[in-house]
Amino acid sequence: MGFVTFTVLSLVGLGITWIVMLLAHDWAGLPVEVAKFMAVGLAFTWNFLSRKYLLFRAERPILYSNNLAMGNSKPGNMRGKVKTSPL
């Protein structure tokens, strides 16, 4: 499943690059260098964020403790149960 997701996300990034080049260079008449700069910036942002939030989601711990409710948030004083959440 991970490889399929990786491939689909990569193809979307390729599509973003292609569409930005088409719009910026062919339709808007911008120089190729400017269009490539825009395409690389958007594709890089897409690739980074999609992999961070869609592909490599880490489980984040959620701490349940009476100490937190009482305002005692020092690490040594937290004696509650730790559960993980797939956020």
Summary of the structure (lengths in Angstrom):
residues: 87
radius of gyration: 21.7
end to end distance: 18.6
largest distance: 62.8
contacts: 200
relative contact order: 0.13
helix: 66%
strand: 11%
